[in-house]
Amino acid sequence: MKTTFDCIPCIVSHLVHVAKMMTDDDNKRHEIIKRTLAEAVNTDLDMTPPEQARLFHKIIKEITGVSDPYMEAKDRSTEFALELLPLLREEVKRHDDEFEAIVRLVIGGNIIDYGADHAFDIRDAERRIMEVFDMDIDLAEIARLRDEMERAESIFYMADNCGEAVFDRLLIERYESKITLGVRGEPILNDITPREISQSGLDIVPHVHTGDMTPGVSMIHSSPEFIQEMRSADLVIAKGQGNFETLNEYDRSIFFLLRVKCAVIANLIGNVELGDLQVIGKNIT
């Protein structure tokens, strides 16, 4: 997905938010805004929005000297999700179709996102996750996802945010003998990196990281080893909006599991509303 003109106001809003979050020093805030907005003026519309974010956050880290500004938020999200996980396991057992219930929950966890939602409050997360059982979802696509996961001999599971990644275990553990986990190579927003794999309970499967800080999968900046691992899998499952923005033109079998968080994505998918649960299969033979 290329950056659109409608992405630019969101980019600017995000930069201001991050500048205010990162430091109380007005001089540093001003420097962040000046340098990132100068970069935004030269926005390359052929780049994906997450690749744009990569450039901006490199500048921010250089100015502040802080390599992982969301570390506390990531750890708090993971702790919250681990506390909630036993309740979700019991909830799954109450449903006739446990696979459908799990898919709803792993998508529901996608609301834990400090990048797309500046006002996100972890205290409201449980309600917003549990509401997924009352929401519309494409049951035919869920059935197709189940068939493809059963059929595939190897699955590459591209994770997204901390906290959300804990809930991913509900799906990953059912197919752990055939799954390789993908994560970000360097800290960016509240996305999961190798540091958080074990504490999220996802060390049950092998993993590979992008070697990069794009909050998605950059086919340009990700390491050759990562790209090879992903492309060698029979099936890719990509969680969240950033992975959708960077992989929506991927040319092999892939499923996207996400909640729609912006109007640009809603228009791209078509006939969806903000907050909708999406299971989208592409290139499925």
C-alpha positions in Angstrom: 0.0 0.0 0.0 1.4 3.4 -1.0 1.2 6.5 1.2 -1.8 8.6 0.2 -2.5 12.3 0.7 -5.0 11.3 3.4 -2.1 9.7 5.3 -0.3 13.0 5.8 -2.5 14.6 8.5 -2.2 11.4 10.5 1.5 11.4 10.1 1.8 15.0 11.4 -0.6 14.3 14.3 1.5 11.2 15.2 4.8 13.2 15.2 3.4 15.9 17.5 2.1 13.2 19.9 5.4 11.3 20.0 7.4 14.6 20.5 5.2 15.4 23.5 5.4 11.9 24.9 9.2 11.5 24.5 10.4 14.6 26.4 9.4 17.5 28.5 12.2 19.6 27.1 10.6 22.1 24.7 13.8 22.5 22.8 14.0 18.8 22.0 10.3 18.8 21.2 10.9 21.6 18.8 13.9 19.8 17.2 11.8 16.6 16.8 9.0 18.5 15.1 11.3 20.6 12.8 13.3 17.6 11.6 10.5 15.2 11.2 8.2 17.7 9.5 11.1 18.5 7.1 11.2 14.8 6.3 7.4 14.7 5.9 7.5 17.6 3.4 9.6 15.3 1.2 7.2 12.3 1.7 7.7 9.7 -1.0 4.2 8.6 -1.9 5.6 5.3 -3.3 6.6 4.3 0.2 4.2 2.5 2.5 3.1 4.4 5.7 5.1 2.1 8.0 8.2 2.8 5.9 7.6 6.5 6.4 7.2 5.9 10.1 10.6 4.1 10.1 12.3 7.3 8.8 10.6 9.6 11.4 11.3 7.3 14.4 15.0 7.0 13.4 15.2 10.8 13.6 13.4 10.9 17.0 15.7 8.2 18.5 18.7 10.2 17.3 17.5 13.4 18.9 16.4 11.9 22.2 18.9 9.1 22.6 16.0 6.8 23.7 16.1 3.5 21.8 12.8 2.1 23.1 10.4 4.8 24.3 7.4 2.4 24.5 9.2 -0.2 26.6 7.1 0.5 29.7 3.9 0.5 27.7 4.9 -2.8 26.0 5.6 -4.5 29.3 2.4 -3.2 30.9 0.4 -4.5 27.9 2.1 -7.9 28.1 1.4 -8.2 31.9 -2.2 -7.2 31.3 -2.6 -9.8 28.6 -1.0 -12.6 30.6 -3.4 -11.9 33.5 -6.4 -12.0 31.1 -5.3 -15.1 29.1 -6.8 -17.7 31.6 -10.2 -16.0 31.3 -10.0 -16.0 27.5 -9.1 -19.8 27.5 -12.3 -20.4 29.6 -14.3 -18.2 27.2 -13.1 -20.2 24.2 -14.3 -23.5 25.8 -17.8 -22.0 26.1 -18.1 -21.7 22.3 -19.2 -24.5 20.0 -16.7 -23.4 17.4 -13.5 -22.9 19.3 -11.5 -22.0 16.3 -13.9 -19.1 15.4 -13.7 -17.9 19.1 -9.9 -17.9 19.0 -9.8 -16.0 15.7 -12.1 -13.4 17.2 -9.9 -13.0 20.2 -6.6 -12.8 18.4 -8.1 -10.0 16.2 -9.6 -8.4 19.3 -6.2 -8.1 20.8 -5.2 -5.9 17.9 -6.8 -2.9 19.7 -3.7 -2.8 22.0 -2.0 -0.2 19.7 -0.3 2.9 20.9 0.7 3.8 17.4 -2.7 4.0 15.7 -4.6 5.1 18.8 -2.9 7.9 20.7 -5.7 7.8 23.3 -5.5 4.0 23.9 -6.1 3.1 27.5 -5.1 -0.4 28.7 -7.8 -0.1 31.4 -10.4 -0.2 28.7 -8.8 -3.1 26.8 -10.7 -6.0 28.4 -14.1 -4.6 27.5 -13.0 -3.9 23.9 -11.5 -7.4 23.5 -14.6 -9.2 24.8 -16.9 -7.2 22.6 -15.6 -9.2 19.6 -18.1 -12.0 20.3 -21.0 -9.7 19.5 -19.4 -8.2 16.3 -19.9 -9.2 12.7 -17.1 -11.2 11.0 -16.8 -13.1 7.8 -17.4 -16.7 8.8 -16.6 -18.0 5.4 -13.2 -16.5 5.6 -12.6 -18.0 9.0 -13.5 -21.4 7.6 -11.1 -20.8 4.7 -8.4 -19.8 7.2 -8.9 -23.0 9.1 -8.7 -25.1 6.0 -5.5 -23.4 4.9 -3.9 -23.7 8.3 -4.7 -27.4 8.4 -3.4 -28.0 4.9 -0.2 -26.0 5.1 3.0 -27.8 6.0 4.7 -24.6 7.1 3.1 -21.3 8.4 4.9 -18.0 8.9 3.0 -16.0 11.6 3.9 -12.3 11.5 3.1 -10.8 14.9 2.3 -7.1 15.6 1.9 -5.5 19.0 2.9 -6.5 22.5 0.0 -7.7 24.6 -1.8 -8.7 21.5 1.0 -11.2 20.9 0.0 -13.0 24.1 -3.4 -13.7 22.7 -1.8 -14.9 19.5 -0.6 -17.9 21.4 -4.2 -19.2 21.4 -3.9 -19.8 17.7 -0.2 -20.5 17.4 -0.2 -23.3 20.0 -2.7 -25.3 17.9 -0.3 -25.4 15.0 3.0 -24.9 16.8 4.7 -27.8 15.0 4.4 -26.0 11.7 4.8 -22.3 12.7 7.7 -19.9 12.5 7.1 -16.6 14.3 8.1 -13.2 12.7 8.7 -10.1 14.8 10.3 -6.6 14.4 14.1 -6.5 14.6 14.4 -3.2 16.5 12.0 -1.3 18.9 9.3 0.7 17.1 6.1 1.9 18.8 4.7 -1.0 20.9 5.5 -3.7 18.4 6.9 -7.0 19.6 10.6 -7.6 19.2 12.8 -10.6 20.2 13.0 -9.1 23.7 9.3 -9.8 24.4 8.9 -13.2 22.8 9.6 -15.2 25.9 7.7 -13.0 28.3 4.7 -13.2 25.9 4.8 -17.0 26.0 5.7 -17.4 22.3 9.0 -19.1 22.7 7.2 -22.4 22.0 8.0 -21.8 18.3 11.1 -20.8 16.4 11.3 -17.1 15.4 13.0 -14.8 13.0 13.2 -11.0 13.1 13.2 -8.4 10.4 16.5 -6.8 11.3 14.6 -3.6 10.9 12.4 -1.1 12.8 9.6 -0.6 10.2 6.3 -1.1 12.0 5.3 -3.6 9.3 7.3 -5.8 6.9 9.4 -3.8 4.5 10.5 -5.8 1.5 13.3 -3.3 1.1 14.7 -3.0 4.6 14.0 -6.5 6.1 17.0 -8.8 6.2 17.4 -11.4 3.4 17.2 -14.2 6.0 13.8 -12.9 7.2 12.4 -12.6 3.6 13.6 -16.1 2.7 12.0 -17.5 5.8 8.7 -15.8 5.1 8.6 -16.6 1.4 9.5 -20.3 1.9 6.4 -20.8 4.0 3.3 -22.4 2.5 1.1 -19.8 4.2 1.6 -16.4 5.8 -0.6 -15.0 8.6 -0.1 -11.3 9.2 -1.5 -9.6 12.2 -2.5 -5.9 12.4 -2.8 -2.9 10.2 0.9 -2.2 9.8 1.5 -5.6 8.4 -1.5 -5.2 6.1 -0.2 -1.8 4.8 3.2 -3.4 3.9 2.1 -6.9 2.7 -1.2 -6.3 1.0 0.4 -6.8 -2.4 2.3 -9.9 -1.3 2.2 -12.4 -4.1 1.8 -15.7 -2.2 -0.8 -17.2 0.1 -1.5 -14.9 3.0 -4.2 -14.1 5.5 -4.6 -10.8 7.2 -6.2 -10.6 10.7 -6.9 -7.1 11.9 -9.2 -4.5 13.2 -9.7 -1.5 10.9 -8.3 1.6 12.5 -8.2 4.3 9.8 -10.4 5.6 7.0 -7.7 5.0 4.4 -7.6 1.2 5.2 -11.4 1.1 5.4 -11.6 2.5 1.8 -8.9 0.2 0.6 -10.6 -2.9 1.8 -14.0 -1.5 0.8 -17.4 -1.7 2.5 -16.1 -1.7 6.1 -16.3 0.6 9.1 -13.7 1.7 11.6 -13.3 -1.0 14.3 -14.5 -3.8 12.1 -12.9 -7.3 12.4 -11.3 -8.4 9.2 -10.1 -11.8 8.0 -8.8 -11.4 4.5 -7.3 -14.2 2.5 -5.3 -13.4 -0.7 -3.7 -15.7 -3.3 -5.4 -18.7 -1.7 -5.5 -21.5 -4.3 
